């Protein structure tokens, strides 16, 4: 079973601060996805990265896929209360059509 | 965009009863759907892969007879929790692959099951 470890597990910051969430594994993934989940809702896809070293930006969010395709990071600039939620990375090994989800990072942004 | 509808969003039942949760793809066909379980403040745990027209594939440690999955059409998969017990209380989420060949998932809004 592939494990995707996310760090930190929990992060509480004030509005305007920057933060980085890490997603690490010993396995190689053909692609990696990031989701955000709000309480009582299903996860919503933010981005998919497929190429080693790839960087994608989504407004204030910057996603990077590691060169070896074993890890990824999510950087949020000038966090806002609307960024609050559970952030999940999910890796695709390319077989069995299953995604392996990371352990999750719970972000709380306060005014 | 692709929408997955899950019903009911919340259900409360007594111990020993069975509960059915539906997962529908509203504007696309889904030959494969996935069922997850999520405990409070934790990540998603894949329970099983639901395949249209064939038996579901269960993950290790998930009881097939406890969590019955039926995928009778290209737009509907159901999860039935049989003889529910309080320890089955959880948040159950389904997802479907948006298009063939791409492993991008659209998730339902989840179903919170409380077993008294």
Boltz contact constraints between the chains, C-beta under 6 A:
constraints:
  - contact:
      token1: [A, 41]
      token2: [B, 109]
      max_distance: 6.0
  - contact:
      token1: [A, 42]
      token2: [B, 93]
      max_distance: 6.0
  - contact:
      token1: [A, 42]
      token2: [B, 107]
      max_distance: 6.0
  - contact:
      token1: [A, 42]
      token2: [B, 108]
      max_distance: 6.0
  - contact:
      token1: [A, 42]
      token2: [B, 109]
      max_distance: 6.0
  - contact:
      token1: [A, 42]
      token2: [B, 110]
      max_distance: 6.0
  - contact:
      token1: [A, 43]
      token2: [B, 107]
      max_distance: 6.0
  - contact:
      token1: [A, 92]
      token2: [B, 103]
      max_distance: 6.0
  - contact:
      token1: [A, 101]
      token2: [B, 43]
      max_distance: 6.0
  - contact:
      token1: [A, 101]
      token2: [B, 44]
      max_distance: 6.0
  - contact:
      token1: [A, 103]
      token2: [B, 43]
      max_distance: 6.0
  - contact:
      token1: [A, 104]
      token2: [B, 43]
      max_distance: 6.0
